[in-house]
Amino acid sequence: MILTGVMAAILVTMALALVRATLGPTLFDRILALNMFGTKTVLLIAVVCFTIDRTDFLDLALAYALMNFIGVVAVLRLFLHKGFGEPEPDEEGASS
């Protein structure tokens, strides 16, 4: 009963994160909302695993958390530097 309430609360916060991702005034608000959505997905997977008594699926939750983190870092780098192949500003001065 308690885990069902927890799942409902996580689903509500996931819906609110999607609303923030669509209505966010800046790009960084939208990226933060998508990161929060990914984190809530990991929490939902963990709660479902304990609800159905299959804790071996927690490995999937950890893998999804890692992919979420790497994806957010990659998207932030893409928007900050306008690409993945450009060197950092400090690297240009150090190599000369």
C-alpha positions in Angstrom: 0.0 0.0 0.0 2.8 2.4 0.9 4.8 1.6 -2.2 1.8 2.2 -4.4 1.5 5.7 -2.9 5.2 6.2 -3.5 4.8 5.2 -7.1 1.9 7.6 -7.5 3.9 10.4 -6.0 6.8 9.7 -8.3 4.5 9.7 -11.3 3.1 13.1 -10.3 6.6 14.6 -10.0 7.5 13.1 -13.4 4.5 14.7 -14.9 5.4 18.0 -13.3 9.0 17.6 -14.7 7.6 17.1 -18.2 5.5 20.3 -17.8 8.6 22.2 -16.7 10.5 20.7 -19.7 7.9 22.0 -22.1 7.3 25.4 -20.5 10.7 26.2 -19.1 11.7 29.8 -19.9 15.4 28.9 -20.6 17.2 26.0 -22.2 18.9 25.2 -18.9 15.6 24.9 -17.1 14.5 22.4 -19.7 17.7 20.4 -19.4 17.4 20.4 -15.6 13.7 19.2 -15.9 14.8 16.3 -18.2 17.5 15.4 -15.8 15.0 15.3 -13.0 12.7 13.2 -15.1 15.5 10.7 -15.6 16.2 10.6 -11.9 12.6 10.0 -11.1 12.6 7.2 -13.7 15.4 5.5 -11.8 13.5 5.9 -8.5 10.3 4.5 -10.2 12.3 1.5 -11.4 13.7 0.9 -8.0 10.2 1.1 -6.3 8.7 -1.2 -8.9 11.6 -3.7 -8.3 10.8 -3.8 -4.6 7.1 -4.0 -5.2 7.3 -7.1 -7.4 10.1 -8.5 -5.3 12.6 -8.6 -8.2 15.6 -6.7 -6.9 17.8 -8.0 -9.8 16.3 -5.2 -11.9 18.1 -2.6 -9.8 21.1 -3.1 -12.1 18.9 -1.6 -14.9 18.1 1.4 -12.7 21.8 2.0 -12.1 22.6 1.7 -15.8 19.8 4.1 -16.7 21.1 6.6 -14.0 24.6 6.5 -15.6 23.2 7.0 -19.1 21.1 9.9 -17.8 24.1 11.6 -16.3 26.3 11.1 -19.3 23.5 12.3 -21.6 22.9 15.5 -19.6 26.6 16.3 -19.5 26.9 15.7 -23.3 23.9 18.0 -24.1 25.2 20.7 -21.8 28.6 20.5 -23.5 27.0 20.6 -26.9 25.0 23.8 -26.1 27.9 25.4 -24.2 30.6 24.8 -26.8 28.4 24.6 -29.9 29.9 21.2 -30.7 31.8 18.2 -29.4 35.1 18.5 -31.4 36.1 22.1 -30.4 39.0 22.4 -27.9 38.5 24.1 -24.6 39.6 27.8 -24.5 42.4 26.9 -21.9 43.7 24.2 -24.2 44.3 26.6 -27.1 46.6 28.9 -25.0 48.5 26.0 -23.4 49.4 24.3 -26.7 50.8 27.5 -28.3 
